[in-house]
Amino acid sequence: MIVAVLLGCATPPVDTSEPPVVEPAPSIYVPLDPARLARRLSIDTRGRLPTVDELAEAEAEVGGLDTLTEAWMADPAFEGHLADVVAESWLLRLDTLRIDPTEFGLDPTQSYPFTRAFDDEPARLVAHVVAQDRPYTEIVTTDVTMANDLLAEMAPLEFVDPAATGEWREARYTDGRPANGILATTGLWMRYHTTIFNYNRGRAAALARLLLCYDFAGRPVLFENVADQSTQGLQDAITTSPGCIACHATMDPLASTLFGFWPYEDRDGTEMVTYHPERERLSESITGVSPGYFGTPVTAAGQLGLFVADDPRFAVCTARRTAERLWGRKTALEDDPSVYALRDALTASWSYKDLLRATFATEEYRAGSLTAAATDAQRQAAHPLRLMSPTTLRAVVEDATGFQWTFTGVDLLDSDTLGFRVLLGGADGDTVREPNLEPTVSRSVALRRLAQAAATWVVGHDAAADPVDRRLIGTETPDALAVLTPTNPAFEGALRDIHLRLMAKEPDAEAIAAETDLFSAAEATGGPEGGWTAVVSVLLRDPEFWTY
């Protein structure tokens, strides 16, 4: 008995055996070469192609393009491109709003700048916080916003520094709205509007979807038929029907936190752009629901942004959305370890630039193709080659050629009423809610017209410009375009420079021969400018250009 007790109290022997070695699964990704990776990084950070000198630096850099990436994230173009990316990702840019520009004394033809003044406000604020490398939580807690002159004329705003320059500057609202960052912007709630009897529910759903990746509409709920379809009948069902309660018990308190933005008339411009502090608790008498955040009471409207910033889902959602954008695909369950690692990179400093750095370092981001080890399912899910979205394509084409495809002041790659955004695979935020970044016939047609117009523009510009001012053709030779033909020894070098600029890779002998033949055929009827227009047009339609 004593022996048994002693044995029971004895320290168990220490296991000194080596743990089994777990071999990591072989990578399915083949990394891009430095030049093409530099091209991807430059496009994703600033919406521009790298210069030939930057490509040479990328080939020589030992640190994995870190120096170039840091320089590009400090480039003034970084903020503007990120604003475009956020606006595109959050479906902010509608062609029409619920109110008309004539309510603000504008001409109906000013509809495009009118909608963009409102639509871009929240995206500009996000981009400004990131570019200043301020804590990312400030996007939902800061007391400032961003405004251009037109927005400042229409909304109750004053610029923080009246002497500041730039199209978009820091501004503050003067109507008593709380310091909730983008959640206090007129632009976000003009885009995600509410009808009078929706009581901000659509806005609450948008808040949860955009910032928390929580989709009320995606919850599995069993609905019952509501016999009384009147306003009061539907309102009663929300509080009595189990299927309705499943969502509304959480959604309605969140919607109630936004009642300062609830309008008495949802098509009145003044009502829509003005915050109403006296209505903040109005939900208690109208819907019988007090403001709350997923089960926690909200006693002051200014708490909303703080709750979002402190919600664990906020950081995870930010990491997930960033990964999906930069990997070019939706994430799946098996991506969660990587997503949570990116979340940790963000929350360690709350610098969004740190999240970008971590995402840029992932195998998924740096991949250019897949190995033979990849399964069919992995090949179907992975997108190592990305198609440029309409926003990115617009920025890159303008950078390379100087061409802006506009008509009556409307950017045709950023619009559908007159333009081709959806045809190019974009989403209008209304009838098309998901981008389609896959090759399609409509995309090919729109790309062809864009390439022809941009080529005509840049050839005309470069033919008249001094070599130092040329954008694309003959940038390394003093020869005029009129003599830069196949009989000129500099012709082949000019073709190589264009390939490097547009595609970050040199053409092979077969491509040089084909483009020389194309030039000669077009030159026969259109002269040297016709030849260069044909060549540039074809290169801008090449998948090596509009993928990255």
Sequence and secondary structure as in RCSB ss.txt:
>XXXX:A:sequence
MIVAVLLGCATPPVDTSEPPVVEPAPSIYVPLDPARLARRLSIDTRGRLPTVDELAEAEAEVGGLDTLTEAWMAD
PAFEGHLADVVAESWLLRLDTLRIDPTEFGLDPTQSYPFTRAFDDEPARLVAHVVAQDRPYTEIVTTDVTMANDL
LAEMAPLEFVDPAATGEWREARYTDGRPANGILATTGLWMRYHTTIFNYNRGRAAALARLLLCYDFAGRPVLFEN
VADQSTQGLQDAITTSPGCIACHATMDPLASTLFGFWPYEDRDGTEMVTYHPERERLSESITGVSPGYFGTPVTA
AGQLGLFVADDPRFAVCTARRTAERLWGRKTALEDDPSVYALRDALTASWSYKDLLRATFATEEYRAGSLTAAAT
DAQRQAAHPLRLMSPTTLRAVVEDATGFQWTFTGVDLLDSDTLGFRVLLGGADGDTVREPNLEPTVSRSVALRRL
AQAAATWVVGHDAAADPVDRRLIGTETPDALAVLTPTNPAFEGALRDIHLRLMAKEPDAEAIAAETDLFSAAEAT
GGPEGGWTAVVSVLLRDPEFWTY
>XXXX:A:secstr
 HHHHHHHHS      S           EEE  HHHHHHHHHHHHHS    HHHHHHHHH SSSSHHHHHHHHTS
HHHHHHHHHHHHHHTT   S  SS GGGGT  GGGHHHHHHHHHHHHHHHHHHHHHTT  GGGGGT S EEE HH
HHHHTTEEESSTT  SSSEEEEESS   S GGGG HHHHHHS   TTTTTHHHHHHHHHHHH   GGGS      
 S  SHHHHHHHHHH HHHHHHHHHHHHHHHTTGGG  SSTT HHHHHS  GGGTTTHHHHTS   EETTEE  S
GGGHHHHHHH HHHHHHHHHHHHHHHHTS   GGGHHHHHHHHHHHHTT  HHHHHHHHHTSHHHHEEEE TT  
HHHHHH  SS B  HHHHHHHHHHHH    EETTEETTS SSSS TTTTT   SSS  S   S  HHHHHHHHHH
HHHHHHHHHHHHHHS GGG SSSSTT    TTT STTSTTHHHHHHHHHHHHHSS   HHHHHHHHHHHHHHHHH
HHHHHHHHHHHHHHHHSHHHHB 
